[in-house]
């Protein structure tokens, strides 16, 4: 929820989130809802902070595509935030790499500002500024940000 004072009255409401999607079969949807396709087995930056705003810490979310026969999948996802690197690799379901060391979920880091947990069959990375990254250890990754911050990011998911 987001709470603020409007007309001298405290008001709370649901925070509007912007969502970016990437699937290993080359489909992408940006925070502003545009869709596009591209193929290639490369590392790409889904989203990252690109403006200096105290409400938005420095972060980036990267994915590596991999070709598997006729299908393309997301081999790994890496989140850099709060001077911590979190990596998830397709063949290591239920395990993450925190600063290159294997760790089991759930984990709380950065004095509680970074939470890593398994959500169903997926990894959920959640920050204090409401960045959420959901990776299913195979072909799908989702990045969510408060809509108010989506205009302050750049890369594949950017507006």
C-alpha positions as CSV (number, residue, x, y, z in Angstrom):
1,X,0.0,0.0,0.0
2,X,0.9,3.6,-0.5
3,X,-0.2,6.1,2.1
4,X,-0.3,9.9,1.8
5,X,-2.1,12.9,3.1
6,X,-4.6,14.3,0.6
7,X,-6.8,17.4,1.5
8,X,-5.6,17.0,5.1
9,X,-6.9,13.4,5.3
10,X,-4.7,10.3,5.5
11,X,-5.4,8.1,2.5
12,X,-4.0,4.7,1.7
13,X,-4.4,2.8,-1.5
14,X,-2.8,-0.1,-3.5
15,X,0.5,0.7,-5.1
16,X,0.3,0.6,-8.9
17,X,3.0,-1.8,-10.2
18,X,4.6,-1.8,-13.7
19,X,5.5,-5.3,-15.0
20,X,8.1,-6.4,-17.5
21,X,8.1,-9.9,-18.9
22,X,10.7,-11.9,-20.8
23,X,10.3,-15.5,-22.0
24,X,13.0,-17.6,-23.4
25,X,11.1,-18.0,-26.7
26,X,12.1,-14.4,-27.5
27,X,8.9,-12.6,-26.3
28,X,9.3,-9.4,-24.2
29,X,6.9,-6.9,-22.8
30,X,8.1,-3.6,-21.4
31,X,7.0,-1.7,-18.3
32,X,4.7,0.4,-20.5
33,X,3.1,-2.6,-22.1
34,X,4.8,-2.7,-25.5
35,X,5.8,-6.1,-26.8
36,X,8.6,-7.1,-29.1
37,X,10.6,-10.2,-30.0
38,X,14.2,-10.8,-30.4
39,X,16.3,-13.9,-30.5
40,X,19.9,-14.6,-29.6
41,X,21.9,-16.4,-27.0
42,X,23.4,-13.4,-25.1
43,X,23.3,-11.6,-21.8
44,X,20.9,-8.7,-21.7
45,X,19.9,-6.1,-19.1
46,X,16.2,-6.4,-18.4
47,X,16.2,-3.3,-16.2
48,X,18.5,-1.0,-14.2
49,X,18.4,2.3,-12.4
50,X,19.6,5.0,-14.7
51,X,18.8,8.2,-12.8
52,X,20.1,9.3,-9.4
53,X,17.1,9.4,-7.2
54,X,17.4,8.7,-3.5
55,X,14.1,6.7,-3.7
56,X,15.7,4.3,-6.2
57,X,18.9,2.6,-5.2
58,X,21.4,1.5,-7.8
59,X,20.3,-1.9,-9.2
60,X,20.3,-4.0,-12.3
61,X,18.5,-7.2,-13.5
62,X,20.3,-9.3,-16.2
63,X,19.3,-12.4,-18.0
64,X,21.2,-14.9,-20.2
65,X,19.4,-16.6,-23.0
66,X,20.4,-20.1,-24.1
67,X,19.4,-22.1,-27.2
68,X,18.0,-25.6,-26.5
69,X,17.2,-27.4,-29.7
70,X,14.4,-25.4,-31.3
71,X,13.5,-23.7,-28.0
72,X,15.2,-20.8,-26.4
73,X,15.3,-20.5,-22.6
74,X,16.6,-18.2,-19.9
75,X,19.7,-19.9,-18.6
76,X,20.2,-17.5,-15.6
77,X,19.1,-14.3,-14.0
78,X,21.3,-12.0,-12.0
79,X,20.1,-9.2,-9.7
80,X,22.6,-6.6,-8.4
81,X,21.3,-4.4,-5.6
82,X,22.5,-3.1,-2.2
83,X,26.1,-4.1,-3.3
84,X,24.9,-7.7,-3.4
85,X,24.9,-10.0,-6.4
86,X,22.1,-12.7,-6.5
87,X,22.3,-15.2,-9.3
88,X,19.9,-18.0,-10.2
89,X,20.8,-20.7,-12.8
90,X,18.5,-23.0,-14.6
91,X,20.0,-26.3,-13.4
92,X,20.1,-25.1,-9.7
93,X,16.4,-25.0,-8.8
94,X,15.9,-24.0,-5.2
95,X,19.4,-22.6,-4.8
96,X,20.8,-19.1,-5.4
97,X,24.3,-17.7,-5.6
98,X,24.8,-14.8,-3.2
99,X,28.0,-13.0,-4.1
100,X,29.0,-16.2,-6.0
101,X,28.4,-18.6,-3.0
102,X,25.6,-21.2,-3.2
103,X,22.9,-20.5,-0.6
104,X,19.5,-22.2,0.2
105,X,16.3,-20.3,0.4
106,X,14.8,-18.3,2.1
107,X,17.4,-15.6,2.8
108,X,17.1,-12.1,4.2
109,X,20.0,-9.7,3.4
110,X,21.0,-6.1,3.6
111,X,19.5,-5.5,7.1
112,X,16.2,-6.8,5.9
113,X,16.0,-4.8,2.7
114,X,16.5,-7.8,0.4
115,X,14.4,-11.0,0.6
116,X,15.0,-14.1,-1.4
117,X,12.5,-16.9,-1.3
118,X,10.9,-19.7,-3.3
119,X,7.4,-18.8,-4.4
120,X,5.8,-21.9,-5.8
121,X,8.3,-23.2,-8.4
122,X,9.9,-19.8,-8.8
123,X,12.5,-17.6,-7.1
124,X,11.2,-14.3,-5.8
125,X,13.7,-11.5,-5.2
126,X,12.1,-8.6,-3.3
127,X,13.7,-5.3,-2.3
128,X,12.6,-2.6,0.2
129,X,11.9,-0.2,-2.7
130,X,9.4,-2.8,-4.1
131,X,11.4,-4.2,-7.0
132,X,10.3,-7.8,-7.4
133,X,12.0,-10.3,-9.7
134,X,10.3,-13.7,-10.3
135,X,12.3,-16.4,-12.2
136,X,11.0,-19.9,-12.8
137,X,14.4,-21.4,-13.3
138,X,13.7,-22.1,-16.9
139,X,12.1,-19.8,-19.5
140,X,10.2,-17.0,-17.8
141,X,11.3,-13.9,-15.8
142,X,9.2,-11.1,-14.5
143,X,10.4,-7.8,-13.1
144,X,8.0,-5.5,-11.2
145,X,8.5,-1.9,-10.0
146,X,6.2,0.7,-8.6
147,X,4.8,2.5,-11.6
148,X,6.1,5.8,-10.2
149,X,9.7,4.5,-10.6
150,X,9.3,2.8,-14.1
151,X,10.3,6.0,-15.9
152,X,13.6,6.1,-14.0
153,X,14.9,2.8,-15.4
154,X,16.5,1.9,-18.7
155,X,17.3,-1.2,-20.8
156,X,15.0,-3.8,-22.4
157,X,12.1,-3.3,-20.0
158,X,12.3,0.5,-20.1
159,X,9.4,2.7,-21.3
